[in-house]
Each structure stands twice: as structure tokens, then as C-alpha cells.
Amino acid sequence: MTSSTRLAVLGLGTMGGAMARSALRAGIPTIVWNRQYDAARPFEELGAEIAKSAADAAASAEVVITMVTDAAAITSIALDQGMLEALAAGAVWAQMSTIGVDATEAIWAAVQQRRSDVLFLDAPVSGSKVPAEEGRLTIFASGPEEARPKVEPVFDAIGQRTAWVGPVGSGSRIKLVNNTLLAFTNEGVSSSLALAHRLGLDTRCVIEAFEGSPLVSSWTAAKFRRIEGEDYSPEFPLRLALKDVNLALEHVDPERFVALSSLSTEWERIVERGSGDEDLTVVTRSLESEY
């Protein structure tokens, strides 16, 4: 991919917007589109072209990234709004939203049936708001080898590492494994701190006691500090983390994966109480409020 190759980013929420900004910083000509036009307006000042429709954006690009909330939104953009049909022959569609294995395979089947001349990548990412803004995402890319040279400069701009994990569908599978590990790590952080507070210990005491411990990753340490400051602003909203847990549960027997199933039930209760748009560490506050 050369600097003259055009990128389109469809969906300018927290993650998609950060990807577009990273691409623009790297000098990649970028077209953006969002359902709400006002969300796209600031990107014009950064040098992006704003498309009137998803199809218009796709028609003008050689690489298209979709980063939206769920499978229904992807289907709407790609099929109902004509994005897939608008792609040029040989264009790369990098589907980077987390939509699960079944939805990914359904979309891949539609691409094969309707546009077999398009290179489709299943490439969800690991990382939340801050890594996305800093271009430090990890990308789980899967799909045809011939797409790699076209997308690697884009992936290098938006991420710190790309793991090529196999054929289409492998990326979505790895992402579910990744987010299951993330869910349990968050539950460990939240439950441990809620227990510490129940025992009369403050968060600062826990942070100092665990400094340098092999049990505390940089992610865990950062979450400890945010919880200490009672900062539950969303880096990764709980409702989206819950969505990913439930996508994983679609592939297992809940009666055998009891811990994962119980975690889902707990998080659903917290979301129903109105905390779904806060950071997933809000589980800590919820556990404490139940005493």
C-alpha cells in the first residue's frame, strides 16, 4: 500500500474515530462516514474527506474499515446501504467490529456470494479508548494472504501489533478468547478491591502492597489507579464487555462454564441498573453498593 492508496473508515465512535485519526496522522488519505453527520464534521479539519453515504465512501477507497456496534449495524451498512456492492474489484474490506463468530461467517458468506472479487478480512482488535487514540491496538487479523500488503501500512498506523491468525473467522474466535480473559481479569480486579474495602483496607494500601507483584499487569495497575480516583468514565463500557461475554457463551455449555455464566448474570444486573455506559470496572462500585 502506498501513501496514495485511499482508506475509508465507516463508524466514528470511540474506536473508529481513533483509528481514523491515527491513519490521518500517518499521512494516509482517509475518507470517513458516520450515521450521524455531526460526528464526522471534526475530521474534515484533520484532513479527512467526509462521504455522504457508506456506499460513497467505499466506492472511493481501496481499503475499507468498518467499526460499528454490532452485527445488525454491519449488515445494514454492507448490504442494505450498498457498501459491499460499491467496493471496487480487488478492494479490501477489513471488518474490525466485534460481532462474534456466527455473524462474521454469515457476512463472509454474503461476500463470497455477492462479491467474490473483494478481499474480506475478519480483524477485530484488542484495546480500549486510550490505546486506540495512541495507535497501540492489537489486531487479530484473519483472511486471504493477498490482502496483507494492502492493509499492513494501515494496520501499522492504527495498531502496535498485528497477529495474523488464519482464515476468515479465526480473528473473531481469538477475540472471544481475548475478551473472556479480559472479563475474568476485570472481575478479579473488581472483586478483590471490593473485598479489600469490605475488610477495611483502602485502594492505596492495596496498590502499594502489590507493587511489583507478578499478579499485577500494567492493565490491572492502571485500573487500580482509576478505581482509587473513583473514575469510572468509559475506556471500555460494561455493556460492550457484556456483549462479548455473551457472544462467547454462545459456543459453550453454560452449565459447564459456570463462572462465565455467573459473570454474565452479574453484569447484566449491573447494566439493567443503569451502569452499562460506564467503564467495566464499575463492577467494583456495584459490589460495594450491595452491602
C-alpha positions in Angstrom: 0.0 0.0 0.0 1.4 3.4 -1.0 0.7 6.8 0.6 -1.7 7.5 -2.3 -3.9 4.5 -1.5 -7.2 5.7 -0.1 -8.7 4.4 3.2 -12.4 4.7 4.2 -13.4 4.4 7.9 -17.1 3.7 8.4 -18.2 4.3 12.0 -16.6 7.1 14.0 -17.4 6.1 17.6 -14.7 5.8 20.2 -12.7 3.2 18.3 -13.5 4.0 14.7 -12.8 7.7 15.3 -9.4 6.9 16.9 -8.5 4.7 14.0 -9.3 7.4 11.5 -7.2 10.0 13.4 -4.3 7.5 13.6 -4.5 7.0 9.9 -4.6 10.7 9.2 -1.5 11.3 11.5 0.3 8.7 9.4 -0.5 10.6 6.2 -2.9 8.1 4.8 -5.6 9.7 2.6 -8.8 9.0 4.6 -12.5 9.2 3.9 -14.9 9.0 6.8 -18.6 8.2 7.2 -20.9 8.1 10.2 -24.6 7.7 10.6 -24.7 11.0 12.5 -23.1 13.5 10.2 -22.1 15.8 13.1 -19.7 13.1 14.4 -17.9 13.2 11.1 -17.6 17.0 10.9 -14.5 17.4 13.1 -12.5 15.0 10.9 -12.6 17.5 8.0 -10.4 19.8 9.9 -7.9 16.9 10.3 -7.7 16.5 6.5 -10.3 13.8 6.0 -12.9 13.7 3.3 -16.5 13.3 4.6 -18.7 10.9 2.5 -22.4 11.4 2.2 -23.1 7.7 2.4 -21.3 4.4 3.3 -21.5 3.4 -0.4 -19.9 6.7 -1.5 -17.1 6.2 1.0 -16.5 2.6 -0.1 -16.6 3.4 -3.8 -13.7 5.9 -3.4 -11.4 3.6 -1.3 -9.1 0.7 -1.8 -9.2 -0.3 1.9 -12.4 0.0 3.9 -12.6 -0.4 7.7 -15.9 -1.0 9.4 -16.0 -0.3 13.2 -19.6 -0.2 14.5 -21.5 -1.6 17.4 -22.9 -4.9 16.3 -23.8 -7.4 13.5 -27.1 -5.7 12.7 -25.2 -2.4 12.0 -22.7 -4.2 9.8 -25.4 -5.9 7.8 -27.3 -2.6 7.4 -24.2 -0.8 6.2 -22.8 -3.5 3.9 -26.0 -4.9 2.4 -28.9 -2.5 2.9 -26.9 0.7 2.3 -24.9 -0.8 -0.6 -21.4 -0.6 0.8 -20.5 -4.1 -0.4 -21.7 -3.5 -3.9 -19.9 -0.2 -4.2 -16.5 -1.6 -3.5 -14.1 -1.8 -6.4 -12.8 -5.2 -7.6 -9.7 -6.0 -5.5 -10.6 -3.7 -2.7 -10.0 -4.8 0.9 -12.8 -4.8 3.4 -11.4 -5.0 7.0 -14.3 -5.8 9.3 -12.9 -4.8 12.7 -16.0 -4.7 14.9 -16.5 -7.5 17.5 -19.7 -9.2 16.2 -19.0 -12.9 17.1 -18.2 -16.0 15.0 -21.6 -16.8 13.6 -22.3 -13.2 12.4 -18.8 -13.0 10.9 -19.3 -16.2 9.0 -22.7 -15.1 7.7 -21.2 -11.8 6.4 -18.3 -13.8 4.8 -20.8 -16.0 3.1 -22.5 -12.9 1.7 -19.2 -11.5 0.4 -18.4 -14.8 -1.3 -21.8 -15.0 -2.9 -22.1 -11.3 -4.0 -18.6 -10.0 -4.3 -16.0 -12.8 -4.6 -13.7 -10.2 -6.2 -13.4 -8.3 -2.8 -10.8 -9.3 -0.2 -12.5 -9.7 3.1 -10.6 -9.6 6.4 -12.0 -10.5 9.8 -9.8 -8.3 12.0 -11.2 -7.4 15.4 -9.0 -5.5 17.8 -7.8 -5.7 21.4 -7.6 -2.4 23.3 -9.8 0.3 24.6 -10.1 4.1 24.3 -6.6 5.2 25.2 -4.7 2.5 23.2 -6.9 3.3 20.2 -6.2 7.0 20.5 -2.5 6.3 20.7 -2.4 3.8 17.8 -1.5 1.0 20.1 -4.2 -1.6 19.4 -3.5 -5.3 18.8 -5.2 -6.5 15.7 -6.3 -10.1 15.3 -6.3 -10.4 11.5 -7.6 -13.3 9.5 -8.3 -13.7 5.8 -6.6 -14.0 2.5 -2.8 -13.6 2.2 -3.1 -11.3 -0.8 -4.8 -8.6 1.4 -1.8 -8.3 3.7 0.4 -5.9 1.7 -2.5 -3.6 1.0 -3.6 -3.3 4.7 -0.3 -3.6 6.6 0.5 0.2 6.4 -3.0 0.9 7.7 -2.7 -1.6 10.5 0.7 -0.3 11.4 -0.8 3.2 11.8 -3.7 2.1 14.0 -2.0 -0.7 16.0 1.2 -1.6 17.7 0.9 -5.3 16.7 -0.9 -7.4 14.1 -1.3 -11.1 14.8 -2.3 -12.9 11.6 -4.2 -15.9 12.9 -5.5 -17.8 10.0 -8.5 -17.9 7.6 -11.6 -15.7 8.0 -13.3 -16.4 11.3 -10.1 -17.1 13.2 -9.8 -13.4 14.2 -13.3 -13.4 15.7 -12.5 -16.6 17.6 -9.3 -15.2 19.1 -11.2 -12.1 20.0 -13.7 -14.0 22.1 -10.9 -15.8 23.9 -9.2 -12.5 24.5 -12.3 -10.8 25.9 -13.1 -13.8 28.1 -9.7 -13.4 29.7 -10.3 -9.7 30.0 -13.7 -10.3 31.6 -12.2 -12.6 34.3 -9.3 -10.2 34.9 -11.7 -7.3 35.4 -13.8 -9.5 37.7 -10.7 -10.3 39.7 -9.8 -6.6 40.0 -13.3 -5.6 41.0 -13.9 -8.4 43.4 -10.5 -8.1 45.1 -10.9 -4.3 45.7 -14.5 -4.7 46.9 -13.3 -7.3 49.3 -10.4 -5.1 50.4 -12.7 -2.3 51.1 -15.0 -4.6 53.0 -12.1 -5.6 55.1 -11.3 -2.0 55.9 -8.4 -1.5 53.5 -8.3 1.4 51.2 -7.3 1.1 47.5 -4.0 2.9 48.1 -2.9 0.3 50.6 -3.7 -2.5 48.0 -1.8 -0.6 45.3 1.3 -0.2 47.5 1.2 -3.8 48.8 1.0 -5.3 45.3 3.6 -3.0 43.7 5.9 -5.2 41.6 3.8 -8.3 42.1 3.7 -10.7 39.1 -0.1 -10.8 39.6 -0.5 -7.2 38.7 -0.2 -6.4 35.0 0.1 -2.9 33.6 -3.7 -3.1 32.7 -4.5 -4.1 36.3 -2.3 -1.4 37.8 -4.0 1.3 35.6 -7.4 0.1 36.6 -6.5 0.1 40.3 -5.5 3.8 39.9 -8.7 4.7 38.2 -10.8 3.0 40.8 -8.8 4.8 43.6 -9.9 8.0 42.0 -13.4 6.8 41.6 -13.0 7.3 37.8 -15.5 5.0 36.0 -15.6 7.0 32.8 -15.7 4.5 29.9 -12.5 3.2 28.5 -14.4 0.0 27.7 -18.1 0.3 28.6 -19.5 -2.5 30.6 -22.4 -3.1 28.2 -19.9 -3.8 25.4 -17.9 -6.1 27.6 -21.1 -8.0 28.5 -22.0 -8.3 24.8 -18.6 -10.0 24.2 -19.1 -12.4 27.2 -22.5 -13.4 25.8 -21.0 -14.0 22.4 -18.5 -16.4 24.0 -21.3 -18.1 25.9 -23.0 -18.9 22.6 -20.2 -21.5 22.0 -20.1 -23.3 25.3 -22.4 -25.2 27.7 -23.3 -22.6 30.4 -23.8 -25.4 32.9 -20.1 -26.4 32.4 -18.8 -22.8 32.1 -20.4 -21.8 35.4 -18.1 -19.0 36.3 -18.5 -17.3 32.9 -22.3 -17.8 33.0 -22.4 -16.3 36.5 -20.3 -13.4 35.5 -22.7 -12.6 32.6 -25.7 -12.7 35.0 -24.0 -10.4 37.5 -23.0 -7.9 34.7 -26.5 -8.0 33.2 -27.9 -6.9 36.6 -25.5 -4.0 36.8 -26.3 -2.9 33.2 -30.0 -3.1 34.0 -29.4 -0.7 36.9 -28.1 1.9 34.6 -24.3 1.5 34.7 -23.8 -0.1 31.3 -22.2 3.0 29.7 -19.6 3.3 32.5 -16.2 1.5 32.4 -16.3 -2.2 33.1 -14.5 -1.6 36.4 -17.8 -0.1 37.7 -18.4 -3.7 38.9 -16.3 -2.7 41.9 -18.8 0.0 42.9 -21.7 -2.2 42.3 -20.3 -5.0 44.5 -19.8 -2.4 47.3 -23.2 -0.9 47.0 -24.9 -4.3 47.5 -23.6 -4.5 51.1 
